[in-house]
Amino acid sequence: MTDVLIVGGGPAGMMAGLLFARAGITVQVLEKHADFFRDFRGDTVHPSTMEILDQLGILGRFLARPHDRLHEVRGTIFGKEYVLGDLSHLRTPAPFIAMMPQWEFLDFVRDEAAIYPGFALEMDAPVDSFLQEEGRVSGVRLADGREVRASLIIAADGRSSLARTMLPVEDLGAPMDVFWFRVPKPAGAGLTLRGIIAQGTLMALIDRGDYWQCAYIFAKGMGEQLLAGGIAAMRSRIERAAPILGPLDVVLTNIDQMHLLTVKLDRLTCWHRPGLLAIGDAAHAMSPIGGIGINLAIQDAVAAANILAAPLARGEEVDALLNRVQQRRMLPTRLIQSAQKAAQDRIIGRVLGGGPPLTVPWPVRLLDRFPLLRRIPGRLVGLGVRRERVTSPNAFAAR
């Protein structure tokens, strides 16, 4: 039997695995996929996450991996480009957003966690159900029939988490879904993380070096209708919204190039029950607005380790402490989701709703007129709310 069993090898699960193993605890991570390669996942590693890596003494090794750096966030709104946030003045070890494909980030965390003898990662290991004994979650049953037991189960398996069959969910609603697709990027096009707002259309472009990872945002429930309209109509919509991409007739040739992401905005009202704790997207599905879901999930992992690692290392039962993790992380979750919902209701929903023509929002006009104000959204995007500091023990510090 292991001390901690983590279901899900995404950012929250892998960071939790690293931190608990660092504390001298035996920890096993079960990831249902055979590898980390998922093309359409978030690529943004924010300053708050790099602060954590710095506290662990591994930021230098992280930054030695291929990545790009963004010191500001830009948006094109009704044809005009605006700077929406400035991160360059943040007092933090890495005052920028590191653009790194998520599989590269997960490979890095895996390599760092593997240094510790108590860490184990099993890929291609989907979990079918939880095991329960005397009213307590005591382990999991894998799809191949194996059973694994642990003192604590951490559900970090995303917005479709198995834990959501056992814990209550509050749905906040999301007015949109997203198609992800790739477009080659011409040399010299410049590095950027760019949002685009046009009448009736929203897009996001993420620079991947030699190609754009693009998000075409549309009203929820319209996905099938857009797909049925064919690639020519879809291509025309994209070209009108994002002329920066250039002609797409030889780039987007098949509707199968559109990959659907169903957007959710919700949270568990209770993140735990005896033997089980949910963190990351399993506890709170975030909108893609701001690209902060990964970083919020990692903060959850740090808080969980800060509160639970030392008692687990002493062999104590931690069921009574699980609510402290939720209490610590619920405030930032509520605040960030409230901001995302406000953006959905006041901007995104209105843009996609096809109502009267919109004007540039007044906060954007202020940012354009007074550049110093750009530091405020830069701080919120870069550092978030109630960022965590690593206080969990390092059982190997003196070695």
SULBELNOR-V899940 format. One record per residue. N is the residue number from 1. RES is the residue in three letters. PHI is phi in whole degrees, 0 to 359 (999 if undefined). NEAR is the number of other C-alpha atoms within 12 Angstrom. D_LAST is the distance of its C-alpha to the last C-alpha in Angstrom with 2 decimals. Layout:
N&RES&PHI&NEAR&D_LAST  N&RES&PHI&NEAR&D_LAST
This chain:
1&MET&999&18&26.22  2&THR&267&29&23.42  3&ASP&286&39&22.30  4&VAL&232&48&23.30  5&LEU&245&48&25.78  6&ILE&250&55&26.50  7&VAL&264&53&29.92  8&GLY&113&45&30.09  9&GLY&254&43&27.84  10&GLY&274&48&29.09  11&PRO&303&49&27.31  12&ALA&294&44&26.97  13&GLY&295&47&25.87  14&MET&290&50&23.29  15&MET&293&49&21.74  16&ALA&298&53&21.76  17&GLY&300&53&20.13  18&LEU&299&50&17.24  19&LEU&291&49&16.82  20&PHE&290&50&17.23  21&ALA&295&42&14.83  22&ARG&299&35&12.14  23&ALA&278&37&13.08  24&GLY&87&33&12.42  25&ILE&260&40&16.13  26&THR&283&35&18.04  27&VAL&220&44&20.16  28&GLN&237&43&22.94  29&VAL&253&47&24.87  30&LEU&249&39&28.46  31&GLU&245&34&30.26  32&LYS&288&27&33.98  33&HIS&273&22&34.38  34&ALA&279&16&33.57  35&ASP&206&23&31.87  36&PHE&269&28&31.11  37&PHE&283&19&34.15  38&ARG&232&19&36.46  39&ASP&293&23&38.53  40&PHE&257&27&39.89  41&ARG&232&34&36.92  42&GLY&296&42&35.83  43&ASP&249&37&34.26  44&THR&267&40&33.49  45&VAL&255&44&29.96  46&HIS&274&45&30.75  47&PRO&306&42&29.20  48&SER&298&43&28.05  49&THR&289&46&25.88  50&MET&289&37&24.53  51&GLU&299&34&23.64  52&ILE&299&38&21.36  53&LEU&298&35&19.77  54&ASP&295&21&19.41  55&GLN&295&22&17.73  56&LEU&275&30&15.12  57&GLY&77&18&14.73  58&ILE&236&23&16.53  59&LEU&298&27&20.10  60&GLY&301&18&20.39  61&ARG&292&19&19.69  62&PHE&296&31&22.17  63&LEU&289&26&24.80  64&ALA&285&15&24.52  65&ARG&280&20&26.13  66&PRO&301&17&29.94  67&HIS&198&25&31.32  68&ASP&241&25&34.13  69&ARG&239&29&34.21  70&LEU&244&32&36.85  71&HIS&260&31&37.50  72&GLU&209&33&40.54  73&VAL&247&38&42.16  74&ARG&244&32&45.75  75&GLY&214&31&48.57  76&THR&254&30&52.07  77&ILE&239&32&54.44  78&PHE&51&26&58.06  79&GLY&90&19&57.85  80&LYS&248&19&56.23  81&GLU&271&23&52.61  82&TYR&232&31&50.68  83&VAL&269&33&47.26  84&LEU&260&38&45.96  85&GLY&197&38&42.61  86&ASP&239&31&40.81  87&LEU&259&36&37.02  88&SER&294&26&36.77  89&HIS&261&24&36.86  90&LEU&293&29&33.98  91&ARG&271&17&31.45  92&THR&204&25&28.36  93&PRO&302&27&25.87  94&ALA&223&30&28.01  95&PRO&278&29&31.63  96&PHE&199&36&32.97  97&ILE&268&44&33.09  98&ALA&272&41&31.21  99&MET&268&35&33.50  100&MET&217&31&31.55  101&PRO&308&31&32.87  102&GLN&300&30&31.16  103&TRP&295&26&30.31  104&GLU&292&31&28.32  105&PHE&297&43&26.41  106&LEU&294&38&25.75  107&ASP&301&25&24.68  108&PHE&297&30&22.12  109&VAL&297&39&20.71  110&ARG&301&36&20.77  111&ASP&297&22&18.81  112&GLU&290&29&16.05  113&ALA&292&34&16.09  114&ALA&294&27&16.12  115&ILE&296&19&12.52  116&TYR&269&29&11.75  117&PRO&294&22&13.10  118&GLY&276&28&15.32  119&PHE&268&35&17.25  120&ALA&220&31&20.67  121&LEU&234&38&23.53  122&GLU&242&29&27.06  123&MET&270&23&29.71  124&ASP&54&20&33.45  125&ALA&227&28&33.01  126&PRO&293&29&35.61  127&VAL&259&34&35.79  128&ASP&268&23&39.29  129&SER&198&27&39.04  130&PHE&270&36&37.11  131&LEU&263&28&37.27  132&GLN&230&23&38.47  133&GLU&221&15&38.72  134&GLU&56&9&40.49  135&GLY&78&12&40.48  136&ARG&233&24&36.79  137&VAL&288&30&35.18  138&SER&241&31&33.13  139&GLY&173&35&32.42  140&VAL&224&41&34.08  141&ARG&248&25&36.55  142&LEU&278&24&36.12  143&ALA&298&18&39.16  144&ASP&274&15&38.94  145&GLY&96&15&39.32  146&ARG&293&17&35.82  147&GLU&240&23&34.50  148&VAL&233&35&30.91  149&ARG&247&30&30.08  150&ALA&204&33&27.35  151&SER&291&36&26.88  152&LEU&218&48&27.26  153&ILE&253&47&28.95  154&ILE&248&55&28.46  155&ALA&271&53&31.40  156&ALA&230&46&30.52  157&ASP&258&38&33.31  158&GLY&81&35&35.42  159&ARG&291&34&38.89  160&SER&256&25&40.29  161&SER&305&36&37.62  162&LEU&300&30&38.46  163&ALA&297&42&37.58  164&ARG&287&34&40.64  165&THR&278&19&42.87  166&MET&240&26&41.69  167&LEU&235&24&41.20  168&PRO&285&20&43.89  169&VAL&243&28&44.08  170&GLU&255&20&45.90  171&ASP&269&21&47.37  172&LEU&267&26&47.87  173&GLY&87&26&49.70  174&ALA&217&33&49.37  175&PRO&273&31&52.48  176&MET&219&39&51.15  177&ASP&232&34&49.58  178&VAL&223&35&48.27  179&PHE&258&35&48.95  180&TRP&259&33&46.16  181&PHE&201&35&47.21  182&ARG&250&31&46.46  183&VAL&223&33&48.59  184&PRO&303&25&48.03  185&LYS&252&26&47.43  186&PRO&298&18&49.52  187&ALA&300&13&47.86  188&GLY&83&11&47.83  189&ALA&289&17&48.15  190&GLY&92&21&45.32  191&LEU&276&28&42.05  192&THR&196&33&42.54  193&LEU&243&39&41.85  194&ARG&235&34&45.42  195&GLY&254&39&47.33  196&ILE&231&38&51.06  197&ILE&240&38&53.64  198&ALA&232&36&57.19  199&GLN&300&30&60.01  200&GLY&83&30&59.26  201&THR&218&36&56.10  202&LEU&229&39&52.39  203&MET&218&44&49.90  204&ALA&224&40&46.37  205&LEU&238&42&45.25  206&ILE&247&44&41.63  207&ASP&283&37&41.20  208&ARG&250&34&39.36  209&GLY&90&27&40.18  210&ASP&259&17&43.06  211&TYR&207&23&44.21  212&TRP&268&34&44.61  213&GLN&267&35&43.24  214&CYS&248&39&46.14  215&ALA&239&39&46.80  216&TYR&255&41&50.43  217&ILE&259&47&50.76  218&PHE&220&42&53.82  219&ALA&297&29&55.30  220&LYS&304&26&53.88  221&GLY&91&20&56.01  222&MET&266&22&57.41  223&GLY&302&27&55.15  224&GLU&297&20&57.62  225&GLN&295&16&60.49  226&LEU&294&29&58.68  227&LEU&295&23&57.71  228&ALA&294&16&61.28  229&GLY&288&17&62.59  230&GLY&90&21&61.07  231&ILE&289&25&59.00  232&ALA&297&22&61.81  233&ALA&294&21&62.13  234&MET&295&33&58.36  235&ARG&298&32&58.07  236&SER&296&22&60.85  237&ARG&301&27&59.14  238&ILE&292&41&55.91  239&GLU&298&25&57.79  240&ARG&293&26&59.69  241&ALA&284&32&56.61  242&ALA&228&35&54.39  243&PRO&298&19&56.55  244&ILE&301&28&53.48  245&LEU&284&32&52.70  246&GLY&78&22&56.00  247&PRO&297&23&58.29  248&LEU&242&27&56.63  249&ASP&295&18&59.41  250&VAL&258&13&57.56  251&VAL&257&23&54.12  252&LEU&256&29&54.73  253&THR&241&21&57.05  254&ASN&217&21&56.12  255&ILE&297&25&55.59  256&ASP&292&18&52.73  257&GLN&286&23&50.69  258&MET&271&31&50.54  259&HIS&252&26&47.53  260&LEU&279&28&48.00  261&LEU&244&26&45.41  262&THR&276&27&46.72  263&VAL&276&32&45.64  264&LYS&233&33&44.77  265&LEU&223&36&44.12  266&ASP&203&32&43.33  267&ARG&204&39&40.85  268&LEU&289&35&40.30  269&THR&277&25&41.76  270&CYS&223&29&39.31  271&TRP&268&42&35.89  272&HIS&207&36&35.06  273&ARG&208&31&36.41  274&PRO&309&30&34.85  275&GLY&88&37&31.95  276&LEU&223&46&32.31  277&LEU&225&49&31.26  278&ALA&257&52&32.53  279&ILE&222&54&30.92  280&GLY&64&51&31.81  281&ASP&299&44&35.17  282&ALA&297&48&35.41  283&ALA&268&48&35.82  284&HIS&205&47&37.69  285&ALA&281&41&39.33  286&MET&259&42&39.63  287&SER&291&41&42.40  288&PRO&290&39&41.44  289&ILE&302&35&42.78  290&GLY&84&40&40.27  291&GLY&59&33&37.80  292&ILE&255&39&35.44  293&GLY&300&42&34.93  294&ILE&301&43&31.63  295&ASN&289&47&30.16  296&LEU&294&51&31.50  297&ALA&297&45&29.99  298&ILE&294&45&26.49  299&GLN&298&46&27.01  300&ASP&301&51&27.94  301&ALA&298&49&24.69  302&VAL&296&45&22.71  303&ALA&298&38&25.03  304&ALA&299&51&24.73  305&ALA&292&46&20.95  306&ASN&302&31&21.24  307&ILE&274&35&23.82  308&LEU&254&39&22.89  309&ALA&296&42&19.16  310&ALA&298&28&18.43  311&PRO&300&27&21.61  312&LEU&297&32&20.97  313&ALA&296&30&17.53  314&ARG&274&16&19.59  315&GLY&82&18&22.13  316&GLU&273&16&24.82  317&GLU&281&23&27.63  318&VAL&246&31&27.62  319&ASP&306&27&31.20  320&ALA&290&20&32.32  321&LEU&264&30&29.70  322&LEU&297&34&30.66  323&ASN&294&27&33.53  324&ARG&294&23&31.29  325&VAL&295&35&29.82  326&GLN&299&33&33.40  327&GLN&299&22&34.47  328&ARG&292&27&31.73  329&ARG&259&38&32.53  330&MET&290&31&36.26  331&LEU&300&21&37.41  332&PRO&299&29&35.98  333&THR&298&39&37.17  334&ARG&298&29&40.65  335&LEU&296&19&40.92  336&ILE&291&35&39.89  337&GLN&294&35&42.06  338&SER&296&25&44.92  339&ALA&295&27&44.72  340&GLN&295&34&44.67  341&LYS&293&30&47.62  342&ALA&298&22&49.54  343&ALA&296&24&49.08  344&GLN&298&35&50.20  345&ASP&286&20&53.25  346&ARG&269&18&54.39  347&ILE&241&34&53.68  348&ILE&297&37&52.69  349&GLY&300&30&55.15  350&ARG&289&28&57.94  351&VAL&297&33&57.26  352&LEU&282&32&57.24  353&GLY&284&25&60.10  354&GLY&71&17&62.76  355&GLY&276&13&64.38  356&PRO&301&11&65.91  357&PRO&304&17&64.32  358&LEU&263&23&61.33  359&THR&251&19&60.65  360&VAL&297&25&57.42  361&PRO&303&21&55.64  362&TRP&299&12&56.03  363&PRO&299&22&52.28  364&VAL&293&27&52.06  365&ARG&296&20&55.06  366&LEU&294&19&53.42  367&LEU&298&27&50.26  368&ASP&290&24&52.55  369&ARG&277&15&54.50  370&PHE&237&18&51.70  371&PRO&305&21&48.61  372&LEU&299&20&46.59  373&LEU&292&23&46.74  374&ARG&295&32&44.74  375&ARG&292&27&41.58  376&ILE&292&25&42.13  377&PRO&296&30&41.90  378&GLY&299&35&39.20  379&ARG&291&34&37.04  380&LEU&295&31&37.91  381&VAL&290&39&37.16  382&GLY&284&44&34.01  383&LEU&246&39&32.33  384&GLY&70&35&34.27  385&VAL&238&26&34.66  386&ARG&50&26&32.08  387&ARG&289&33&29.05  388&GLU&270&34&25.78  389&ARG&237&26&22.64  390&VAL&293&35&19.25  391&THR&236&23&18.53  392&SER&293&33&16.99  393&PRO&290&28&13.65  394&ASN&247&26&10.26  395&ALA&290&22&8.72  396&PHE&246&18&5.42  397&ALA&298&13&5.67  398&ALA&269&6&3.79  399&ARG&268&6&0.00
